[in-house]
Amino acid sequence: MTVAVQREDVSEPSISEDGLVWIAGKTFTMGSDKHYAEEAPSHPVRVDGFWIDAAPVTNRQFGEFVAATSYVTLAEKAPDPKDYPGALPHMLKAGSLMFDPPSEPVTSSDINQWWTFKFGADWKHPYGRKSDLKRKLDHPVVHVAWCDAKAYADWSGKDLPTEAEWELAARGGLDDAEFAWGDELAPDGRLMANTWQGIFPHHNLRSKGNDRTSPVTSFPPNGYGVYDMIGNVWEWTSDFWSTRHPEPAAKACCIPVNPRGGAIEMSYDPRQAAIRIPRRVLKGGSHLCAPNYCRRYRPAARHAEPEDTSTSHVGFRCVKRP
């Protein structure tokens, strides 16, 4: 049964010449009380209007940035041993985290069964040294750490979105909907985003031919005319990670305006006390999100990622504020 979800009146998308979509300012309910603990509590926030990239930054666009600036990403540099006390010397080489699916069902939740640190993996070589971007120029750029995304944003005269800006844009004008398009993951059997089809992590049905990332705009835009806010790749935001949202304001006059996330001190991973790497908020889920494993293909979902970490399923998009 299709559940009707009330959508605010959304006019035709206002799109700039450089591919930015205007998101009008409004008060909306951020977060969710229905899923993972870090999404709660749901609470009203006010966000001023802003422009956002209609799609994630692609390999083609990132390549233009690198050609213009000779920028070198973090994954292309060998880690500094001083930043990683206790690290094995043979692991301190240039590379990035890559999804490597097991060939048969797994018996535990240990992510080391499907993630590997691949030497030589970077934005130009998404699967390692022998891979390239052939037929992937219009896919989202991946293997970019937070500093790489921020460097691109600065070069382009933009910024990375706050978590609140990102979530407002992802909701597409729907009020309290489960997904960016309504309350059903696949309405009438139609795939609305590049998410995992099958049993994660070993069985991928490769629906629509997507084994990993897909070209941007391959799936329908949301109500604001923005593509790929859900699935395909996780996206960096500018906010430091916090384990939960703040409590709702007691009075309407005290609703947060343009919130900017938590404090840097609270973003450090308590499981790695010796490594003081801040974590930022990722949004949107990726092509690896599946009903049996990670239901984070929703606007309210969020995930912590260390600033220095790049992977094969994390990218970004930018915003421009008036």
C-alpha positions as protocol buffer text, in pm:
chain_id: "A"
residue {
  index: 1
  type: MET
  ca { x: 0 y: 0 z: 0 }
}
residue {
  index: 2
  type: THR
  ca { x: 133 y: 342 z: -93 }
}
residue {
  index: 3
  type: VAL
  ca { x: 132 y: 585 z: 199 }
}
residue {
  index: 4
  type: ALA
  ca { x: 47 y: 943 z: 110 }
}
residue {
  index: 5
  type: VAL
  ca { x: 297 y: 1195 z: 240 }
}
residue {
  index: 6
  type: GLN
  ca { x: 220 y: 1563 z: 249 }
}
residue {
  index: 7
  type: ARG
  ca { x: 457 y: 1770 z: 40 }
}
residue {
  index: 8
  type: GLU
  ca { x: 488 y: 2143 z: 74 }
}
residue {
  index: 9
  type: ASP
  ca { x: 420 y: 2348 z: -237 }
}
residue {
  index: 10
  type: VAL
  ca { x: 743 y: 2322 z: -437 }
}
residue {
  index: 11
  type: SER
  ca { x: 777 y: 2529 z: -751 }
}
residue {
  index: 12
  type: GLU
  ca { x: 995 y: 2440 z: -1047 }
}
residue {
  index: 13
  type: PRO
  ca { x: 1359 y: 2408 z: -932 }
}
residue {
  index: 14
  type: SER
  ca { x: 1568 y: 2723 z: -963 }
}
residue {
  index: 15
  type: ILE
  ca { x: 1895 y: 2609 z: -1120 }
}
residue {
  index: 16
  type: SER
  ca { x: 2195 y: 2834 z: -1179 }
}
residue {
  index: 17
  type: GLU
  ca { x: 2423 y: 2821 z: -1482 }
}
residue {
  index: 18
  type: ASP
  ca { x: 2684 y: 2631 z: -1284 }
}
residue {
  index: 19
  type: GLY
  ca { x: 2447 y: 2353 z: -1178 }
}
residue {
  index: 20
  type: LEU
  ca { x: 2336 y: 2479 z: -837 }
}
residue {
  index: 21
  type: VAL
  ca { x: 1980 y: 2434 z: -709 }
}
residue {
  index: 22
  type: TRP
  ca { x: 1821 y: 2694 z: -482 }
}
residue {
  index: 23
  type: ILE
  ca { x: 1687 y: 2561 z: -149 }
}
residue {
  index: 24
  type: ALA
  ca { x: 1454 y: 2811 z: 14 }
}
residue {
  index: 25
  type: GLY
  ca { x: 1502 y: 2873 z: 386 }
}
residue {
  index: 26
  type: LYS
  ca { x: 1253 y: 2719 z: 626 }
}
residue {
  index: 27
  type: THR
  ca { x: 1201 y: 2558 z: 965 }
}
residue {
  index: 28
  type: PHE
  ca { x: 1190 y: 2178 z: 948 }
}
residue {
  index: 29
  type: THR
  ca { x: 1216 y: 1876 z: 1176 }
}
residue {
  index: 30
  type: MET
  ca { x: 1570 y: 1742 z: 1170 }
}
residue {
  index: 31
  type: GLY
  ca { x: 1659 y: 1388 z: 1279 }
}
residue {
  index: 32
  type: SER
  ca { x: 1440 y: 1088 z: 1359 }
}
residue {
  index: 33
  type: ASP
  ca { x: 1321 y: 900 z: 1668 }
}
residue {
  index: 34
  type: LYS
  ca { x: 1242 y: 582 z: 1473 }
}
residue {
  index: 35
  type: HIS
  ca { x: 1578 y: 432 z: 1380 }
}
residue {
  index: 36
  type: TYR
  ca { x: 1936 y: 462 z: 1504 }
}
residue {
  index: 37
  type: ALA
  ca { x: 2013 y: 631 z: 1836 }
}
residue {
  index: 38
  type: GLU
  ca { x: 2244 y: 892 z: 1684 }
}
residue {
  index: 39
  type: GLU
  ca { x: 1955 y: 1031 z: 1475 }
}
residue {
  index: 40
  type: ALA
  ca { x: 1756 y: 1125 z: 1785 }
}
residue {
  index: 41
  type: PRO
  ca { x: 1598 y: 1330 z: 1913 }
}
residue {
  index: 42
  type: SER
  ca { x: 1407 y: 1479 z: 1624 }
}
residue {
  index: 43
  type: HIS
  ca { x: 1399 y: 1854 z: 1673 }
}
residue {
  index: 44
  type: PRO
  ca { x: 1302 y: 2170 z: 1480 }
}
residue {
  index: 45
  type: VAL
  ca { x: 1574 y: 2385 z: 1326 }
}
residue {
  index: 46
  type: ARG
  ca { x: 1569 y: 2691 z: 1104 }
}
residue {
  index: 47
  type: VAL
  ca { x: 1794 y: 2704 z: 797 }
}
residue {
  index: 48
  type: ASP
  ca { x: 1838 y: 3008 z: 573 }
}
residue {
  index: 49
  type: GLY
  ca { x: 1820 y: 2967 z: 197 }
}
residue {
  index: 50
  type: PHE
  ca { x: 2125 y: 2842 z: 6 }
}
residue {
  index: 51
  type: TRP
  ca { x: 2239 y: 2696 z: -325 }
}
residue {
  index: 52
  type: ILE
  ca { x: 2348 y: 2331 z: -347 }
}
residue {
  index: 53
  type: ASP
  ca { x: 2511 y: 2123 z: -621 }
}
residue {
  index: 54
  type: ALA
  ca { x: 2243 y: 1938 z: -818 }
}
residue {
  index: 55
  type: ALA
  ca { x: 2455 y: 1621 z: -796 }
}
residue {
  index: 56
  type: PRO
  ca { x: 2767 y: 1495 z: -618 }
}
residue {
  index: 57
  type: VAL
  ca { x: 3101 y: 1619 z: -749 }
}
residue {
  index: 58
  type: THR
  ca { x: 3211 y: 1385 z: -1029 }
}
residue {
  index: 59
  type: ASN
  ca { x: 3548 y: 1247 z: -1130 }
}
residue {
  index: 60
  type: ARG
  ca { x: 3537 y: 1480 z: -1430 }
}
residue {
  index: 61
  type: GLN
  ca { x: 3485 y: 1787 z: -1209 }
}
residue {
  index: 62
  type: PHE
  ca { x: 3745 y: 1681 z: -953 }
}
residue {
  index: 63
  type: GLY
  ca { x: 3990 y: 1618 z: -1237 }
}
residue {
  index: 64
  type: GLU
  ca { x: 3943 y: 1978 z: -1354 }
}
residue {
  index: 65
  type: PHE
  ca { x: 4029 y: 2096 z: -1002 }
}
residue {
  index: 66
  type: VAL
  ca { x: 4343 y: 1882 z: -989 }
}
residue {
  index: 67
  type: ALA
  ca { x: 4452 y: 1996 z: -1335 }
}
residue {
  index: 68
  type: ALA
  ca { x: 4412 y: 2360 z: -1234 }
}
residue {
  index: 69
  type: THR
  ca { x: 4584 y: 2335 z: -896 }
}
residue {
  index: 70
  type: SER
  ca { x: 4811 y: 2025 z: -905 }
}
residue {
  index: 71
  type: TYR
  ca { x: 4635 y: 1919 z: -586 }
}
residue {
  index: 72
  type: VAL
  ca { x: 4739 y: 1587 z: -431 }
}
residue {
  index: 73
  type: THR
  ca { x: 4478 y: 1403 z: -224 }
}
residue {
  index: 74
  type: LEU
  ca { x: 4546 y: 1250 z: 115 }
}
residue {
  index: 75
  type: ALA
  ca { x: 4513 y: 896 z: -24 }
}
residue {
  index: 76
  type: GLU
  ca { x: 4804 y: 969 z: -259 }
}
residue {
  index: 77
  type: LYS
  ca { x: 5037 y: 1050 z: 31 }
}
residue {
  index: 78
  type: ALA
  ca { x: 5205 y: 809 z: 274 }
}
residue {
  index: 79
  type: PRO
  ca { x: 5072 y: 863 z: 629 }
}
residue {
  index: 80
  type: ASP
  ca { x: 5296 y: 1035 z: 884 }
}
residue {
  index: 81
  type: PRO
  ca { x: 5391 y: 781 z: 1157 }
}
residue {
  index: 82
  type: LYS
  ca { x: 5361 y: 1058 z: 1423 }
}
residue {
  index: 83
  type: ASP
  ca { x: 4987 y: 1079 z: 1354 }
}
residue {
  index: 84
  type: TYR
  ca { x: 4930 y: 706 z: 1404 }
}
residue {
  index: 85
  type: PRO
  ca { x: 5113 y: 580 z: 1714 }
}
residue {
  index: 86
  type: GLY
  ca { x: 5135 y: 203 z: 1718 }
}
residue {
  index: 87
  type: ALA
  ca { x: 5064 y: 162 z: 1347 }
}
residue {
  index: 88
  type: LEU
  ca { x: 5248 y: -119 z: 1171 }
}
residue {
  index: 89
  type: PRO
  ca { x: 5526 y: 31 z: 954 }
}
residue {
  index: 90
  type: HIS
  ca { x: 5434 y: -178 z: 648 }
}
residue {
  index: 91
  type: MET
  ca { x: 5083 y: -25 z: 655 }
}
residue {
  index: 92
  type: LEU
  ca { x: 5203 y: 336 z: 638 }
}
residue {
  index: 93
  type: LYS
  ca { x: 5180 y: 359 z: 261 }
}
residue {
  index: 94
  type: ALA
  ca { x: 4964 y: 563 z: 28 }
}
residue {
  index: 95
  type: GLY
  ca { x: 4622 y: 408 z: -25 }
}
residue {
  index: 96
  type: SER
  ca { x: 4259 y: 408 z: 76 }
}
residue {
  index: 97
  type: LEU
  ca { x: 3985 y: 185 z: 214 }
}
residue {
  index: 98
  type: MET
  ca { x: 3807 y: -23 z: -48 }
}
residue {
  index: 99
  type: PHE
  ca { x: 3502 y: -245 z: -33 }
}
residue {
  index: 100
  type: ASP
  ca { x: 3601 y: -602 z: -121 }
}
residue {
  index: 101
  type: PRO
  ca { x: 3292 y: -828 z: -115 }
}
residue {
  index: 102
  type: PRO
  ca { x: 3333 y: -1181 z: 22 }
}
residue {
  index: 103
  type: SER
  ca { x: 3246 y: -1464 z: -216 }
}
residue {
  index: 104
  type: GLU
  ca { x: 3015 y: -1639 z: 31 }
}
residue {
  index: 105
  type: PRO
  ca { x: 2794 y: -1554 z: 331 }
}
residue {
  index: 106
  type: VAL
  ca { x: 2980 y: -1413 z: 632 }
}
residue {
  index: 107
  type: THR
  ca { x: 2945 y: -1551 z: 982 }
}
residue {
  index: 108
  type: SER
  ca { x: 3000 y: -1237 z: 1190 }
}
residue {
  index: 109
  type: SER
  ca { x: 2962 y: -860 z: 1178 }
}
residue {
  index: 110
  type: ASP
  ca { x: 3339 y: -801 z: 1155 }
}
residue {
  index: 111
  type: ILE
  ca { x: 3373 y: -540 z: 878 }
}
residue {
  index: 112
  type: ASN
  ca { x: 3729 y: -656 z: 807 }
}
residue {
  index: 113
  type: GLN
  ca { x: 3563 y: -935 z: 613 }
}
residue {
  index: 114
  type: TRP
  ca { x: 3461 y: -688 z: 343 }
}
residue {
  index: 115
  type: TRP
  ca { x: 3682 y: -381 z: 386 }
}
residue {
  index: 116
  type: THR
  ca { x: 4052 y: -369 z: 299 }
}
residue {
  index: 117
  type: PHE
  ca { x: 4315 y: -95 z: 296 }
}
residue {
  index: 118
  type: LYS
  ca { x: 4426 y: -101 z: -67 }
}
residue {
  index: 119
  type: PHE
  ca { x: 4772 y: 35 z: -143 }
}
residue {
  index: 120
  type: GLY
  ca { x: 4757 y: 258 z: -449 }
}
residue {
  index: 121
  type: ALA
  ca { x: 4381 y: 316 z: -432 }
}
residue {
  index: 122
  type: ASP
  ca { x: 4292 y: 683 z: -481 }
}
residue {
  index: 123
  type: TRP
  ca { x: 4047 y: 898 z: -674 }
}
residue {
  index: 124
  type: LYS
  ca { x: 4219 y: 822 z: -1006 }
}
residue {
  index: 125
  type: HIS
  ca { x: 4257 y: 452 z: -928 }
}
residue {
  index: 126
  type: PRO
  ca { x: 3934 y: 353 z: -747 }
}
residue {
  index: 127
  type: TYR
  ca { x: 4019 y: -19 z: -727 }
}
residue {
  index: 128
  type: GLY
  ca { x: 4398 y: 7 z: -688 }
}
residue {
  index: 129
  type: ARG
  ca { x: 4703 y: 92 z: -898 }
}
residue {
  index: 130
  type: LYS
  ca { x: 4594 y: -102 z: -1207 }
}
residue {
  index: 131
  type: SER
  ca { x: 4247 y: 57 z: -1224 }
}
residue {
  index: 132
  type: ASP
  ca { x: 4146 y: 383 z: -1390 }
}
residue {
  index: 133
  type: LEU
  ca { x: 3848 y: 611 z: -1453 }
}
residue {
  index: 134
  type: LYS
  ca { x: 3752 y: 468 z: -1789 }
}
residue {
  index: 135
  type: ARG
  ca { x: 3373 y: 503 z: -1825 }
}
residue {
  index: 136
  type: LYS
  ca { x: 3359 y: 658 z: -1476 }
}
residue {
  index: 137
  type: LEU
  ca { x: 3411 y: 1028 z: -1543 }
}
residue {
  index: 138
  type: ASP
  ca { x: 3048 y: 1101 z: -1460 }
}
residue {
  index: 139
  type: HIS
  ca { x: 3048 y: 888 z: -1143 }
}
residue {
  index: 140
  type: PRO
  ca { x: 3091 y: 1059 z: -805 }
}
residue {
  index: 141
  type: VAL
  ca { x: 3453 y: 1108 z: -708 }
}
residue {
  index: 142
  type: VAL
  ca { x: 3552 y: 873 z: -422 }
}
residue {
  index: 143
  type: HIS
  ca { x: 3862 y: 810 z: -208 }
}
residue {
  index: 144
  type: VAL
  ca { x: 3851 y: 1175 z: -96 }
}
residue {
  index: 145
  type: ALA
  ca { x: 3917 y: 1266 z: 266 }
}
residue {
  index: 146
  type: TRP
  ca { x: 3747 y: 1564 z: 430 }
}
residue {
  index: 147
  type: CYS
  ca { x: 4039 y: 1798 z: 357 }
}
residue {
  index: 148
  type: ASP
  ca { x: 4024 y: 1702 z: -13 }
}
residue {
  index: 149
  type: ALA
  ca { x: 3653 y: 1782 z: -32 }
}
residue {
  index: 150
  type: LYS
  ca { x: 3708 y: 2111 z: 150 }
}
residue {
  index: 151
  type: ALA
  ca { x: 3997 y: 2205 z: -82 }
}
residue {
  index: 152
  type: TYR
  ca { x: 3773 y: 2153 z: -386 }
}
residue {
  index: 153
  type: ALA
  ca { x: 3493 y: 2352 z: -226 }
}
residue {
  index: 154
  type: ASP
  ca { x: 3726 y: 2644 z: -150 }
}
residue {
  index: 155
  type: TRP
  ca { x: 3868 y: 2639 z: -504 }
}
residue {
  index: 156
  type: SER
  ca { x: 3519 y: 2647 z: -654 }
}
residue {
  index: 157
  type: GLY
  ca { x: 3410 y: 2939 z: -435 }
}
residue {
  index: 158
  type: LYS
  ca { x: 3171 y: 2724 z: -234 }
}
residue {
  index: 159
  type: ASP
  ca { x: 3167 y: 2536 z: 95 }
}
residue {
  index: 160
  type: LEU
  ca { x: 3071 y: 2196 z: 230 }
}
residue {
  index: 161
  type: PRO
  ca { x: 2711 y: 2186 z: 359 }
}
residue {
  index: 162
  type: THR
  ca { x: 2625 y: 2177 z: 725 }
}
residue {
  index: 163
  type: GLU
  ca { x: 2436 y: 1868 z: 834 }
}
residue {
  index: 164
  type: ALA
  ca { x: 2118 y: 2074 z: 866 }
}
residue {
  index: 165
  type: GLU
  ca { x: 2154 y: 2222 z: 517 }
}
residue {
  index: 166
  type: TRP
  ca { x: 2222 y: 1881 z: 370 }
}
residue {
  index: 167
  type: GLU
  ca { x: 1923 y: 1720 z: 542 }
}
residue {
  index: 168
  type: LEU
  ca { x: 1686 y: 1999 z: 440 }
}
residue {
  index: 169
  type: ALA
  ca { x: 1793 y: 1964 z: 76 }
}
residue {
  index: 170
  type: ALA
  ca { x: 1763 y: 1585 z: 92 }
}
residue {
  index: 171
  type: ARG
  ca { x: 1404 y: 1592 z: 217 }
}
residue {
  index: 172
  type: GLY
  ca { x: 1288 y: 1750 z: -106 }
}
residue {
  index: 173
  type: GLY
  ca { x: 987 y: 1924 z: 45 }
}
residue {
  index: 174
  type: LEU
  ca { x: 842 y: 1617 z: 216 }
}
residue {
  index: 175
  type: ASP
  ca { x: 731 y: 1656 z: 576 }
}
residue {
  index: 176
  type: ASP
  ca { x: 848 y: 1373 z: 805 }
}
residue {
  index: 177
  type: ALA
  ca { x: 877 y: 1121 z: 521 }
}
residue {
  index: 178
  type: GLU
  ca { x: 1085 y: 809 z: 575 }
}
residue {
  index: 179
  type: PHE
  ca { x: 1275 y: 851 z: 251 }
}
residue {
  index: 180
  type: ALA
  ca { x: 1354 y: 1144 z: 22 }
}
residue {
  index: 181
  type: TRP
  ca { x: 1066 y: 1040 z: -206 }
}
residue {
  index: 182
  type: GLY
  ca { x: 800 y: 912 z: 38 }
}
residue {
  index: 183
  type: ASP
  ca { x: 743 y: 630 z: 285 }
}
residue {
  index: 184
  type: GLU
  ca { x: 825 y: 329 z: 65 }
}
residue {
  index: 185
  type: LEU
  ca { x: 1180 y: 228 z: -26 }
}
residue {
  index: 186
  type: ALA
  ca { x: 1079 y: 116 z: -375 }
}
residue {
  index: 187
  type: PRO
  ca { x: 731 y: 250 z: -458 }
}
residue {
  index: 188
  type: ASP
  ca { x: 554 y: 15 z: -699 }
}
residue {
  index: 189
  type: GLY
  ca { x: 884 y: -173 z: -732 }
}
residue {
  index: 190
  type: ARG
  ca { x: 1072 y: 128 z: -873 }
}
residue {
  index: 191
  type: LEU
  ca { x: 1428 y: 182 z: -754 }
}
residue {
  index: 192
  type: MET
  ca { x: 1471 y: 542 z: -642 }
}
residue {
  index: 193
  type: ALA
  ca { x: 1840 y: 538 z: -548 }
}
residue {
  index: 194
  type: ASN
  ca { x: 2158 y: 336 z: -594 }
}
residue {
  index: 195
  type: THR
  ca { x: 2147 y: 115 z: -284 }
}
residue {
  index: 196
  type: TRP
  ca { x: 2246 y: -247 z: -232 }
}
residue {
  index: 197
  type: GLN
  ca { x: 2006 y: -492 z: -396 }
}
residue {
  index: 198
  type: GLY
  ca { x: 2042 y: -837 z: -242 }
}
residue {
  index: 199
  type: ILE
  ca { x: 2198 y: -973 z: 76 }
}
residue {
  index: 200
  type: PHE
  ca { x: 2487 y: -761 z: 199 }
}
residue {
  index: 201
  type: PRO
  ca { x: 2783 y: -807 z: 177 }
}
residue {
  index: 202
  type: HIS
  ca { x: 2816 y: -1113 z: -46 }
}
residue {
  index: 203
  type: HIS
  ca { x: 2516 y: -1113 z: -282 }
}
residue {
  index: 204
  type: ASN
  ca { x: 2458 y: -810 z: -505 }
}
residue {
  index: 205
  type: LEU
  ca { x: 2184 y: -837 z: -767 }
}
residue {
  index: 206
  type: ARG
  ca { x: 2345 y: -544 z: -954 }
}
residue {
  index: 207
  type: SER
  ca { x: 2009 y: -391 z: -1036 }
}
residue {
  index: 208
  type: LYS
  ca { x: 2028 y: -147 z: -1330 }
}
residue {
  index: 209
  type: GLY
  ca { x: 2380 y: -276 z: -1390 }
}
residue {
  index: 210
  type: ASN
  ca { x: 2533 y: -94 z: -1092 }
}
residue {
  index: 211
  type: ASP
  ca { x: 2804 y: -297 z: -924 }
}
residue {
  index: 212
  type: ARG
  ca { x: 2931 y: -1 z: -718 }
}
residue {
  index: 213
  type: THR
  ca { x: 2881 y: 368 z: -794 }
}
residue {
  index: 214
  type: SER
  ca { x: 2654 y: 483 z: -1075 }
}
residue {
  index: 215
  type: PRO
  ca { x: 2668 y: 791 z: -1298 }
}
residue {
  index: 216
  type: VAL
  ca { x: 2514 y: 1090 z: -1122 }
}
residue {
  index: 217
  type: THR
  ca { x: 2152 y: 1167 z: -1220 }
}
residue {
  index: 218
  type: SER
  ca { x: 2087 y: 798 z: -1301 }
}
residue {
  index: 219
  type: PHE
  ca { x: 1796 y: 800 z: -1056 }
}
residue {
  index: 220
  type: PRO
  ca { x: 1505 y: 1046 z: -1019 }
}
residue {
  index: 221
  type: PRO
  ca { x: 1567 y: 1382 z: -847 }
}
residue {
  index: 222
  type: ASN
  ca { x: 1382 y: 1467 z: -528 }
}
residue {
  index: 223
  type: GLY
  ca { x: 1113 y: 1732 z: -502 }
}
residue {
  index: 224
  type: TYR
  ca { x: 1371 y: 2013 z: -503 }
}
residue {
  index: 225
  type: GLY
  ca { x: 1533 y: 1885 z: -822 }
}
residue {
  index: 226
  type: VAL
  ca { x: 1844 y: 1753 z: -646 }
}
residue {
  index: 227
  type: TYR
  ca { x: 1994 y: 1418 z: -751 }
}
residue {
  index: 228
  type: ASP
  ca { x: 2162 y: 1137 z: -557 }
}
residue {
  index: 229
  type: MET
  ca { x: 2107 y: 1278 z: -209 }
}
residue {
  index: 230
  type: ILE
  ca { x: 2034 y: 920 z: -109 }
}
residue {
  index: 231
  type: GLY
  ca { x: 2253 y: 623 z: -204 }
}
residue {
  index: 232
  type: ASN
  ca { x: 2540 y: 610 z: -452 }
}
residue {
  index: 233
  type: VAL
  ca { x: 2797 y: 765 z: -212 }
}
residue {
  index: 234
  type: TRP
  ca { x: 2798 y: 898 z: 141 }
}
residue {
  index: 235
  type: GLU
  ca { x: 2866 y: 1273 z: 145 }
}
residue {
  index: 236
  type: TRP
  ca { x: 3089 y: 1482 z: 369 }
}
residue {
  index: 237
  type: THR
  ca { x: 2942 y: 1770 z: 567 }
}
residue {
  index: 238
  type: SER
  ca { x: 3119 y: 2048 z: 755 }
}
residue {
  index: 239
  type: ASP
  ca { x: 2981 y: 1945 z: 1098 }
}
residue {
  index: 240
  type: PHE
  ca { x: 3184 y: 1770 z: 1366 }
}
residue {
  index: 241
  type: TRP
  ca { x: 3031 y: 1443 z: 1479 }
}
residue {
  index: 242
  type: SER
  ca { x: 2811 y: 1421 z: 1788 }
}
residue {
  index: 243
  type: THR
  ca { x: 2660 y: 1102 z: 1924 }
}
residue {
  index: 244
  type: ARG
  ca { x: 2308 y: 1248 z: 1924 }
}
residue {
  index: 245
  type: HIS
  ca { x: 2117 y: 1562 z: 1839 }
}
residue {
  index: 246
  type: PRO
  ca { x: 2040 y: 1833 z: 2097 }
}
residue {
  index: 247
  type: GLU
  ca { x: 1705 y: 1827 z: 2274 }
}
residue {
  index: 248
  type: PRO
  ca { x: 1421 y: 2020 z: 2104 }
}
residue {
  index: 249
  type: ALA
  ca { x: 1391 y: 2385 z: 2202 }
}
residue {
  index: 250
  type: ALA
  ca { x: 1140 y: 2448 z: 2479 }
}
residue {
  index: 251
  type: LYS
  ca { x: 997 y: 2752 z: 2299 }
}
residue {
  index: 252
  type: ALA
  ca { x: 954 y: 2848 z: 1936 }
}
residue {
  index: 253
  type: CYS
  ca { x: 1169 y: 3155 z: 1990 }
}
residue {
  index: 254
  type: CYS
  ca { x: 1465 y: 2934 z: 2082 }
}
residue {
  index: 255
  type: ILE
  ca { x: 1470 y: 2707 z: 1777 }
}
residue {
  index: 256
  type: PRO
  ca { x: 1833 y: 2679 z: 1652 }
}
residue {
  index: 257
  type: VAL
  ca { x: 1908 y: 2886 z: 1342 }
}
residue {
  index: 258
  type: ASN
  ca { x: 2167 y: 2753 z: 1096 }
}
residue {
  index: 259
  type: PRO
  ca { x: 2311 y: 2500 z: 1349 }
}
residue {
  index: 260
  type: ARG
  ca { x: 2673 y: 2404 z: 1299 }
}
residue {
  index: 261
  type: GLY
  ca { x: 2707 y: 2070 z: 1477 }
}
residue {
  index: 262
  type: GLY
  ca { x: 2897 y: 1967 z: 1787 }
}
residue {
  index: 263
  type: ALA
  ca { x: 3235 y: 2056 z: 1937 }
}
residue {
  index: 264
  type: ILE
  ca { x: 3559 y: 1917 z: 1795 }
}
residue {
  index: 265
  type: GLU
  ca { x: 3656 y: 1771 z: 2135 }
}
residue {
  index: 266
  type: MET
  ca { x: 3344 y: 1557 z: 2139 }
}
residue {
  index: 267
  type: SER
  ca { x: 3407 y: 1423 z: 1789 }
}
residue {
  index: 268
  type: TYR
  ca { x: 3715 y: 1215 z: 1876 }
}
residue {
  index: 269
  type: ASP
  ca { x: 3667 y: 838 z: 1874 }
}
residue {
  index: 270
  type: PRO
  ca { x: 3677 y: 719 z: 2239 }
}
residue {
  index: 271
  type: ARG
  ca { x: 3786 y: 374 z: 2120 }
}
residue {
  index: 272
  type: GLN
  ca { x: 4113 y: 523 z: 1991 }
}
residue {
  index: 273
  type: ALA
  ca { x: 4221 y: 758 z: 2267 }
}
residue {
  index: 274
  type: ALA
  ca { x: 4578 y: 790 z: 2138 }
}
residue {
  index: 275
  type: ILE
  ca { x: 4466 y: 905 z: 1792 }
}
residue {
  index: 276
  type: ARG
  ca { x: 4321 y: 1257 z: 1800 }
}
residue {
  index: 277
  type: ILE
  ca { x: 4162 y: 1272 z: 1457 }
}
residue {
  index: 278
  type: PRO
  ca { x: 3834 y: 1471 z: 1447 }
}
residue {
  index: 279
  type: ARG
  ca { x: 3532 y: 1301 z: 1297 }
}
residue {
  index: 280
  type: ARG
  ca { x: 3279 y: 1468 z: 1067 }
}
residue {
  index: 281
  type: VAL
  ca { x: 2920 y: 1383 z: 984 }
}
residue {
  index: 282
  type: LEU
  ca { x: 2849 y: 1184 z: 669 }
}
residue {
  index: 283
  type: LYS
  ca { x: 2499 y: 1187 z: 519 }
}
residue {
  index: 284
  type: GLY
  ca { x: 2292 y: 1000 z: 263 }
}
residue {
  index: 285
  type: GLY
  ca { x: 2403 y: 639 z: 272 }
}
residue {
  index: 286
  type: SER
  ca { x: 2567 y: 471 z: -26 }
}
residue {
  index: 287
  type: HIS
  ca { x: 2545 y: 187 z: -275 }
}
residue {
  index: 288
  type: LEU
  ca { x: 2642 y: -43 z: 14 }
}
residue {
  index: 289
  type: CYS
  ca { x: 2336 y: 34 z: 229 }
}
residue {
  index: 290
  type: ALA
  ca { x: 2098 y: -263 z: 244 }
}
residue {
  index: 291
  type: PRO
  ca { x: 1782 y: -352 z: 441 }
}
residue {
  index: 292
  type: ASN
  ca { x: 1959 y: -646 z: 604 }
}
residue {
  index: 293
  type: TYR
  ca { x: 2261 y: -443 z: 718 }
}
residue {
  index: 294
  type: CYS
  ca { x: 2251 y: -61 z: 703 }
}
residue {
  index: 295
  type: ARG
  ca { x: 1920 y: 124 z: 669 }
}
residue {
  index: 296
  type: ARG
  ca { x: 2087 y: 462 z: 639 }
}
residue {
  index: 297
  type: TYR
  ca { x: 1945 y: 546 z: 296 }
}
residue {
  index: 298
  type: ARG
  ca { x: 1728 y: 817 z: 457 }
}
residue {
  index: 299
  type: PRO
  ca { x: 1762 y: 1196 z: 497 }
}
residue {
  index: 300
  type: ALA
  ca { x: 1776 y: 1171 z: 879 }
}
residue {
  index: 301
  type: ALA
  ca { x: 2050 y: 907 z: 883 }
}
residue {
  index: 302
  type: ARG
  ca { x: 2403 y: 1007 z: 978 }
}
residue {
  index: 303
  type: HIS
  ca { x: 2742 y: 843 z: 1026 }
}
residue {
  index: 304
  type: ALA
  ca { x: 3078 y: 938 z: 1180 }
}
residue {
  index: 305
  type: GLU
  ca { x: 3390 y: 944 z: 964 }
}
residue {
  index: 306
  type: PRO
  ca { x: 3743 y: 1051 z: 1066 }
}
residue {
  index: 307
  type: GLU
  ca { x: 3864 y: 1351 z: 866 }
}
residue {
  index: 308
  type: ASP
  ca { x: 4169 y: 1159 z: 741 }
}
residue {
  index: 309
  type: THR
  ca { x: 3974 y: 859 z: 611 }
}
residue {
  index: 310
  type: SER
  ca { x: 3893 y: 810 z: 245 }
}
residue {
  index: 311
  type: THR
  ca { x: 3695 y: 516 z: 110 }
}
residue {
  index: 312
  type: SER
  ca { x: 3545 y: 377 z: -209 }
}
residue {
  index: 313
  type: HIS
  ca { x: 3193 y: 482 z: -107 }
}
residue {
  index: 314
  type: VAL
  ca { x: 3234 y: 840 z: 22 }
}
residue {
  index: 315
  type: GLY
  ca { x: 3214 y: 1154 z: -192 }
}
residue {
  index: 316
  type: PHE
  ca { x: 3070 y: 1505 z: -148 }
}
residue {
  index: 317
  type: ARG
  ca { x: 2882 y: 1799 z: -294 }
}
residue {
  index: 318
  type: CYS
  ca { x: 2905 y: 2172 z: -225 }
}
residue {
  index: 319
  type: VAL
  ca { x: 2684 y: 2463 z: -127 }
}
residue {
  index: 320
  type: LYS
  ca { x: 2696 y: 2837 z: -183 }
}
residue {
  index: 321
  type: ARG
  ca { x: 2536 y: 3072 z: 68 }
}
residue {
  index: 322
  type: PRO
  ca { x: 2406 y: 3420 z: -24 }
}
